[in-house]
Amino acid sequence: MPYLLVAMLSLTLLSGCQSAYYSAMESVGIHKREIMVDRVEEANEAQQDAQQQFTSALDALKSLTQFDGGELEDMYNRINDQYEASNDAAEKVSSRIAAIEDVADALFDEWQDELSLYTSSKLKRDSERKLNNTKASYKRMLSAMHRAEQKMTPVLNTLRDNTLYLKHNLNAAAIGDLQGEFNTLQHDIERAIGDMENAIAESERFISQLKQA
């Protein structure tokens, strides 16, 4: 089967599965709006976990730059563990954002389609206004989340570089070479954490607005 056809079929099946999921949830009284709130809250938790993990990674690298004797292999294992944990935390944030985007598309499409069902022009205008305001708030939140997500990349790159370098250079000279990387990593982690804090604040505003819409 041609690759393009396989990809299109997979996308269709995935879309169908998501539609079936939302329909099943609605059949037990859980609507897309509630799912959206839950997923935004889960993304907040993932971002908070990533903040803590990146801080732990920074602390591990800081202890490396202050290394004054001991088993270098133990130090490498600690740095490697921090890199892997940070990578997992970043992947979790990305998956949470993707889940938000999926339910947002379904929610907004449904909301837009149902505007045509109104017989009251007043209620229709009010619902349309709330839809547009919610979309605008969502767009701000999603942009903030993606900015924070993108800031994780240089952090992970630096952590990976340090881990690989230490793996193949388990000697005191390597520690000195990595000390210059510390300031860069510290700056990148501080920027990532700051952007995650902004994203969390935007998501809290969005949740508040969504609950009132």
N, C-alpha and C positions, 0 to 999 in steps of 0.2 A: 504494500500500500504506500503511495507517495507520502513523503514526510509532511507536506502541507496539509494533505487530507487528514492524516493522523492527528496533527496539531489542532485542526479545526474541529474534529470529532471530539477530542479530549476537552476542548474549550466548551463545546456544546453540552457534553455530559456533566462537566463541572457546574455550568450555569444551571442545568436542570436539577442537579443535586441541591444547589443552594436554594432554588425556588421551592423544591420539595421540603427542604428544611424549614424555610420561613413559613410555608403553609402548615406544616405539622406543628410548629410552635404557636401559630395563631389559633389552631384548632383547640389548643389547651389554654388559650387566653393570654399568651405572651406575644406581643406585637413587636414590629420592627423598631419602633421608638424605644421600647424597653431594652431590646437587644443592643441597639446603638449605645444607650447609656452604659450598659454593662461592659461593652467592648472598649469604650473610651476609658472607663474606670480601670479596666485591665491594662490598657496601654499606659495609664498613669503609673500603675504599680510596676510595670516592666521598666519604665523610665527611671523610677526611683531606685529600683534594684540595680539598673545600669550605672546610675550615679555612684552608688555605694561600691559597686564592683570596680569601676574605674579608679575610684579613690584608693581602694585596696591595692590595685595594680601600681599606682603611683607610689604608695608606701613601700611596696616590695622593691621597686626600682631604686627608691631613695636608700633603702637599707643596703642595696647592692653598691651604690656609689660610696657608701660609708664602710664598705667591707675592709676589715683589717686582719683577716686571718680566719681559717676554718676550711670546711669542705666546699670547694667551688661547685662541685656537682650538686650538692644539696641546694646551693643558691640557684643554680640553673633550673633545677626541678621546681623550685618555688616560683621563679619568674615564668616558667613555661605553664605552670598551673594557672597563674594569674592571667596569662594571655588567653588560654583556652576558655577560662571562665568569662573573660571580657568578651570574647568572640561569641560565646553562647548568649550572653546578655544582649549584645547588639542584634543578634539574629532574632531573639525573642521580641525585641522592640519592633523590628521590621515586620514580623509576622502579625503583631498586634495592629500595626498601622494598616496593613493589607486587609485585615478582618474588618476594620472600621470602614475602609473604602468600599468594601463589598456590600455591607448592610446599608451604607449611605446611598449608594446607587439605587438599591431596591426601595428604600424608604422614599427618596425624593421622586423617583419615577411613579410610585404609587400615589403619592400626594398630588403630583401634577395631574395624573390621569383622573383622579377623583374630583378635581375642580369642576370638571364638566358635568358632574352629577348634581350640582347645586341647582335649586330652583330659585333660591333667594340670592339676588345680586349682591346684597349687603354682606351676607355671610360668605359668599364666594370671594368678594374683594378682601375681606378680613383674613380669610384663610390663605389667599394668595400672597398677601402682605407678610403674613407670618412665615410662609414658605420661603419667600425671598430673603427675609431677615435671617432665618435659620441657615439657609444656604450660605449667606455672606459670613456668618459666624463660623460655620463649618469650614469654609475656605481658609479663614484666618487660622483656625486651629490646625488644620491639616498642613498648611504652609509652615507653621511653627514646628510641628512634629517632624516634617521632612528636613527642615534646617538642622534640627537636633540630630536626626538620624545621619545626615551627611557629615556632621562634625565627628561622628564616631570613627569614620574611615581613617583619618590621619592618626588617631589614637591607636587603632588596631595595627596600622602599618608600622608605627614606631615600636609598639610592643613586639610585633613579629620580628622586626629587624633586630631588636635587642636580643630576643630569645635565640634567633638563629646564630647571631654573632657569638653569643656566649656559649652556645652548644659546641661550636667548632673551635673555640679559643678559651679553654678552661685554664686561664692563667691570670696572674696579677696584672699584666700589661693590658689585657682585655678590659678589666675593670676600669682602668684609667681612660681607655678609649670610649667607654660607654658613658662616662660622667658628662661629656659634652651633650649627650642626647637627653639628659634629664630635664634641662630647662625647657627644651622643645616639647617634651611630653607633658610636663607640668602645664605649660601654656595651652596645649591642645586639650588636655583634660578639663581645665578650668573653663575654656570656651564651650566644650561639649556640655558640661554640667550647667553652665549658665543658660544655654539654649534649651536644655531639657526643662529647666525651671520655668522658662517662658512658655514652653509648650504645655506644661502641666497647668499653668495659670490660664492659658487660653482654653484648654479643655474643660477646666472647671467652669469658666464663663459659658462655654457652649452647653454643657450639661444643664446649667441653671436656666439658660434660655430655652433649651429643648423641652424641659419640664413645664415651662410656662406657656409654650406655643400651643 
